[in-house]
């Protein structure tokens, strides 16, 4: 079966968050099941695209309303990711420093989607499934069904995966002319609450909708940034499938980014060596437990609580804990976190930005990982931390609820119910008590490392749904 994944991100070619990790892993595991899964993303000006070799595949031209745009399709030459990776390069739209955050993002991603379908049309390709990821590709199912130019695709099933329903790609109807011509009667498929909503359009038009965890599917019925009624209406074609992690990349026994490799047989020594390296690099006390946060410093992640959590841990539990934060996001949060480093040099540090190698070392060298998320559709960080013998401290929401069982219930993590400073402090106090009980602490770490969150079984679930869509 030939499956095209179309996405705004794909690790390691272009990454902002967990979307990239999923799109960079799932196709590889689908191919190992004997299928032909491919990935198409925009041709960003990233280190990956500059350093890898690409073959020129196709040159085309599209219209975006009154604009005529040229595009090039290139393919990563070596298929080094375990699948064919295609970049659609549109000059002056994607050859920029960042992936998102521009005033013309509507134009950028609409052009990308039109170019994708134009390329398939011009080259006579008819894949078995087109798998769309988030709102950046949400217009594809609509165009395949309702735009005259792409009507020959209307028998090809599309599947939408919602990684985060908070972002929907809204734009006004004065830009509807960007899309290839379609019958006016079908314009309602694009509309939600009076504007064009690409994510809503995909939910309406896709043959199937998946979310990245079962709990997130349930939660969206009550909280989906305005799409609650639509998701309840389309519930019959929706299913929650928990993401996996790429256990080849995220493997402490072989990870080249670590100071010391380890497995369940020698994890105590292995984690100790990585902790020493982490603490030396950031001026922390290696004798104390390290509580880390890795991720975007945004409201969804509860990041605005981190400065107060840090301040109180370092005062109320003075000399008992280290705090290490790796991330970037809201400027005010970044500023507060930087300021704290001037007052707590021995037991606190922060790295503003993202560094893939450092992230691996933080997972391996930390004792606990903080995830006080308000919204966490799936979450991969908690699975990475478990794989590396680091105990996650999470709020019960979305995929965190599905993947982390509290140690008080016989599990391998520490859970709390609210995104609040007090809830997190209470969990940290429990963690300090656990850290003092070395035997139990090591038993829980070993149990977490032995859990199977690989993509192997997850890929099989997706294949079952692909096959059902083709019947």
GIKA-V404212 format. One record per backbone hydrogen bond with DSSP energy under -0.5 kcal/mol. NH is the residue of the N-H (numbers start at 1). CO is the residue of the C=O. If there is no record, write none. Layout:
# GIKA-V404212
NH_CO / NH_CO
This chain:
# GIKA-V404212
3_1 / 3_36 / 4_129 / 5_3 / 5_38 / 6_4 / 6_131 / 7_40 / 10_14 / 11_20 / 13_10 / 14_10 / 20_17 / 21_17 / 22_18 / 23_19 / 24_20 / 25_22 / 26_22 / 28_25 / 29_25 / 30_26 / 31_27 / 32_28 / 33_29 / 33_30 / 34_31 / 35_30 / 36_1 / 37_35 / 38_3 / 39_84 / 40_5 / 41_86 / 43_88 / 44_42 / 45_94 / 45_96 / 46_44 / 50_46 / 51_47 / 52_48 / 55_75 / 57_73 / 58_73 / 60_71 / 62_69 / 64_67 / 65_177 / 65_178 / 67_64 / 69_62 / 69_67 / 71_60 / 72_89 / 73_58 / 74_72 / 74_87 / 75_55 / 76_85 / 77_53 / 79_76 / 81_83 / 82_79 / 84_37 / 86_39 / 86_84 / 87_74 / 88_41 / 89_72 / 89_87 / 90_88 / 91_89 / 93_90 / 94_90 / 96_94 / 105_102 / 108_104 / 109_105 / 110_106 / 111_107 / 112_108 / 113_109 / 114_110 / 115_111 / 116_112 / 117_113 / 118_114 / 119_115 / 120_116 / 121_117 / 122_118 / 123_119 / 124_121 / 125_120 / 128_2 / 129_2 / 130_157 / 131_4 / 131_129 / 132_130 / 132_159 / 133_6 / 134_132 / 134_161 / 137_134 / 138_135 / 140_137 / 142_138 / 143_139 / 144_140 / 145_141 / 146_142 / 147_143 / 148_181 / 150_147 / 151_148 / 153_150 / 154_151 / 156_153 / 157_128 / 157_155 / 159_130 / 160_208 / 161_132 / 162_160 / 162_210 / 163_161 / 167_164 / 168_166 / 171_196 / 175_172 / 176_173 / 178_175 / 179_176 / 183_146 / 186_183 / 187_184 / 189_186 / 190_187 / 191_187 / 192_195 / 195_192 / 196_171 / 197_190 / 199_168 / 201_197 / 202_198 / 203_199 / 204_200 / 205_201 / 206_202 / 207_158 / 208_158 / 209_237 / 210_160 / 211_239 / 212_162 / 217_213 / 218_214 / 219_215 / 220_216 / 221_217 / 221_218 / 222_219 / 223_219 / 227_224 / 231_227 / 232_228 / 233_229 / 234_230 / 235_232 / 237_234 / 238_235 / 239_209 / 241_211 / 241_239 / 243_212 / 245_453 / 247_245 / 250_246 / 251_249 / 254_251 / 255_251 / 258_255 / 262_252 / 266_263 / 267_263 / 270_266 / 271_267 / 272_268 / 273_269 / 274_270 / 275_271 / 276_272 / 277_273 / 278_274 / 279_275 / 280_276 / 281_277 / 282_278 / 283_279 / 284_279 / 286_284 / 288_285 / 289_320 / 291_289 / 291_322 / 292_290 / 292_368 / 293_324 / 295_326 / 297_328 / 298_296 / 301_298 / 302_299 / 303_298 / 305_302 / 306_303 / 309_305 / 310_306 / 311_307 / 312_308 / 313_309 / 314_310 / 315_311 / 316_312 / 317_312 / 317_313 / 318_315 / 320_317 / 321_317 / 322_289 / 323_347 / 324_291 / 325_349 / 326_293 / 327_351 / 328_295 / 330_297 / 334_330 / 335_331 / 336_332 / 337_333 / 338_334 / 339_335 / 340_336 / 341_337 / 341_338 / 342_339 / 343_340 / 344_340 / 348_344 / 349_323 / 351_325 / 352_350 / 353_327 / 353_351 / 359_355 / 360_356 / 361_357 / 362_358 / 363_359 / 364_360 / 365_361 / 366_362 / 367_290 / 368_290 / 369_391 / 370_292 / 371_393 / 373_371 / 374_300 / 375_300 / 383_380 / 384_380 / 385_381 / 386_382 / 387_383 / 388_384 / 389_386 / 390_385 / 391_367 / 393_369 / 394_392 / 394_414 / 395_371 / 396_416 / 397_395 / 399_376 / 400_376 / 400_397 / 401_397 / 401_398 / 402_398 / 403_399 / 404_400 / 405_403 / 407_413 / 409_406 / 410_407 / 411_406 / 412_405 / 413_405 / 414_392 / 416_394 / 420_418 / 424_420 / 425_421 / 426_422 / 427_423 / 428_424 / 429_425 / 430_426 / 431_427 / 432_428 / 433_429 / 434_430 / 435_431 / 436_432 / 437_433 / 437_434 / 438_436 / 441_437 / 442_438 / 443_439 / 444_440 / 445_441 / 446_442 / 447_443 / 448_444 / 449_445 / 450_446 / 451_447 / 451_448 / 453_451 / 455_245 / 458_454 / 459_455 / 460_456 / 461_457 / 462_458 / 463_459 / 464_460 / 465_461 / 466_462 / 467_463 / 468_464 / 469_465 / 470_466 / 471_467 / 471_468
